[in-house]
């Protein structure tokens, strides 16, 4: 679960709720890695309270502050027993420098491979890709040397992930990276937005939830001058395929294609459909029982719908008898 930062922690907390549910709900054993953050115990206490209120079973901190501490077998054990691992925001280069290539980092990769949910927000999102933005400037135009790249954990192969994407105008720097390395798929995630990647029939499928969008830059057919552009010069980046994916959309990372989206249905339409289905089921039961002909049933259903909206009609006498031509066997009205 790749979260673009600033996820809702006060109101609905949908993304954090999704994480807890994926980790096992009441049976979840969540390990929080806050190494990217400069905050102290407060950041762990915050997520401890949030995850427990959302129904998690246990929440444990795993906070190596140096590469030496990332060799601690007790910290590795916490991760090996976790059903969910959550990496907080902060400085992604610090997080990478501390855990990548250490037993703690290897334990995160093992957890991912055995099916535990691995989530991260902001810095904890960037480090999940094979390449990550170490630091750089914002802006819409890609320019030579506007950002630096470091190695991530590689939970997503041949990708680079950037966060706070729309809010901090990071289109240019992600374009610069894919222009220099067109084998990488660029993924930019907005704040309070999550890109959840699952393995479905051998394909990695990305599904979007939250308030913003996920932007994907596919440079497979790229034409660029990145190999010869001078320092700070704008880059040629032509032929990049752009996908902007709002909540409810899905993208096949393996085949690099948009997946068909199910048509949205309003709550009013859903209620009307459920009512119609109930009426049809009742009609089928009545016909099977030879209770009445279709014309009689049609009028009966109309009265039933009217009664739902206005209450039962006043009786002015016995119900009219159906014409003989509309009666079926068993209809004695």
JONORFEN-V412067 format. One record per backbone hydrogen bond with DSSP energy under -0.5 kcal/mol. CO is the residue of the C=O (numbers start at 1). NH is the residue of the N-H. Records with the same first field share a line. If there is no record, write none. Layout:
CO = NH / NH
This chain:
1 = 3 / 120
2 = 195
3 = 122
4 = 164
5 = 192
13 = 17
14 = 18
15 = 19
16 = 20
17 = 21
18 = 22
19 = 23
20 = 24 / 25
21 = 24
24 = 27
25 = 28 / 57
28 = 30 / 57 / 58
29 = 83 / 84
30 = 60
31 = 33 / 86
32 = 34 / 62
33 = 88
34 = 37
36 = 91
40 = 43 / 44
41 = 45
42 = 46
43 = 47
44 = 48
45 = 49
46 = 50
47 = 51
48 = 52
49 = 53
50 = 54
51 = 56
52 = 55
58 = 30
60 = 32
62 = 64
66 = 70
68 = 71
69 = 72
70 = 104
72 = 76
73 = 77
74 = 78
75 = 79
76 = 80
77 = 81
79 = 82
83 = 117
84 = 31
85 = 119
86 = 33 / 88
87 = 121
90 = 92
91 = 95
92 = 96
93 = 97
94 = 98
95 = 99
96 = 100
99 = 102 / 105
102 = 106
103 = 107
104 = 108
105 = 109
106 = 110
107 = 111
108 = 112
109 = 113
110 = 114
111 = 115 / 116
112 = 115
117 = 85 / 119
119 = 87
120 = 3
121 = 124
122 = 125 / 126
123 = 127
125 = 128
126 = 129
127 = 153
128 = 155 / 156
129 = 154
130 = 152
131 = 161
132 = 150
135 = 148
139 = 172
142 = 235
143 = 146
144 = 232
146 = 137
148 = 134 / 135
150 = 132
155 = 157
156 = 130 / 159
158 = 185
159 = 131
160 = 187
161 = 133
162 = 189
164 = 168
165 = 170
166 = 169
169 = 139
170 = 174
171 = 175
172 = 176
173 = 177
174 = 178
175 = 179
176 = 180
177 = 181
181 = 184
184 = 186 / 219
185 = 160
186 = 217
187 = 162
188 = 215
189 = 164 / 165
190 = 4 / 193
192 = 211
193 = 4
194 = 196 / 209
195 = 2 / 197
196 = 198 / 207
198 = 200 / 205
200 = 203
203 = 200 / 205
204 = 253 / 254
205 = 198 / 207
206 = 251
207 = 196
208 = 248
209 = 194
212 = 247
213 = 190
214 = 245
215 = 188
216 = 218 / 243
217 = 186 / 219
218 = 241
219 = 222
223 = 238
225 = 228 / 229
230 = 233
233 = 144
235 = 237
236 = 225
238 = 223
240 = 242
241 = 218
243 = 216 / 245
244 = 246
245 = 214
246 = 249
249 = 208
250 = 259
251 = 206 / 253
252 = 256 / 257
257 = 252
266 = 270
267 = 271
268 = 272
269 = 273
270 = 274
271 = 275
272 = 276
273 = 277
274 = 278
275 = 279
276 = 280
277 = 281
278 = 282
279 = 283
280 = 284
281 = 285
282 = 286
283 = 287
284 = 288
285 = 289
286 = 291
287 = 290
293 = 297
294 = 298
295 = 299
296 = 300
297 = 301
298 = 302
299 = 303
300 = 304
301 = 305
302 = 306
303 = 307
304 = 308
305 = 309
306 = 310
307 = 311
323 = 326 / 327
324 = 327
328 = 331
330 = 332
